[in-house]
Structures are given as structure tokens and as C-alpha cells.
Amino acid sequence: MAFTPSINRLIEQFARLPGIGEKTAARLAFFILRTDRSYAQALAEAIVMVKDGTRLCSVCFGFTEKDPCSICANPEREREAICVVEGPADLVAIERAGRFRGRYHVLHGTIAPLDGVGPEQLKIRPLVDSLRERHVSEVLVATNPTAQGEATALYLAKIIKPLGIRVTRIAHGIPMGGEVEYADSVTLGKAIDGRQEM
């Protein structure tokens, strides 16, 4: 049975979201149909508001509604340490952990030559420029442990170390609550390489 054109259009739009297939998109569309009009209106307004009101922080390139963002504007944050992340969601995850008290820099991707993404397409030049202007003693590279994340981390270390700034990398290994016998060999190898004195 064919859906109405408006339902098809809504399903098509939901299916464009990452991780949403056609069946899930149809479920979401039917959920919207079953809810009050006020919910559909609030959802539509929230989507438009986030598109209209969100921009990049001129300092860290994270998402913000006020420039600079609340982290960059906070005088209590450590100015000597910068954590470099791939995307805004990574910044939020590290903030949620509550262990890093410095500032951030969001690259908006990783170096991926096969996809045509080089250092020029990322926010690397602004990072280097800000490191030259500010008194930074450490750059913590928190890119993902993927081939692209590792390549980006190595590239960053290569261009930052000559500035006389310490470059560190987030540790990789067995997660808390994980078991050694179930860890894959790459993860276990990283855990052994990154061992620390007790």
C-alpha cells in the first residue's frame, strides 16, 4: 500500500539522517502522525532554531550560540593546555568525563587522503596560528584510534613539536570493566605499549 506524498516526503527526510534506515524512518514518520500537532510544531521549531542559532566558536571551532563559547570565555579554564578533537561531539564527551580543565580545538574531521581530505580542509591552520600567539605548554591530541585518527595525530605532532610545545596522546587500551581475554590483539597491544608505573 502506497503512503501519501507527505508521508513519503517525511520518510525520505528521516532516512537521510545517519543511522536511520527506511523502516526506522517510517516508524518515526508514523510516530509524528500519532502525536499532537504541538509536538510536531515544537520539533520543527527546534530544528530550525538549531540551524539558525548555532555557529562555530571563533576560538575553538566548537558549536556555540554565543561567541566565544562558554568554555573559551571561562577565565577559570587552564590556558596552557589545549585538547584537539575531531568533532564537537568529541569535545562534549571529554567535557563529560570531567578530567580535562584546559581549552579545546575542534578539527572538524581527520586527514583522509582517499576521501580527498587533507590538512587544508581541516581547522589545522587556525590551531597552529593560535599556538604561536598563546602561551600553550601542552597539546593533547584526542583523535579516534582509527587509521585516519592516527594519521592526523602523527601529522599534528610533526607540526606542533617544532614550536617547542609538548604533544601528548590520549591513552588507548582495555576499557574500564573490560576483560583481558576478550580484548582484540591490537587493543591489547596498545594497552601494553601504554602501560604506566604504579
Helices and strands as residue ranges (DSSP letters): H 5-15, H 22-34, H 37-53, E 55-56, E 63-64, H 70-73, E 81-85, H 88-97, E 103-106, G 113-115, G 119-121, H 124-133, E 138-141, H 147-160, G 161-163, E 166-169, G 180-182, H 185-193
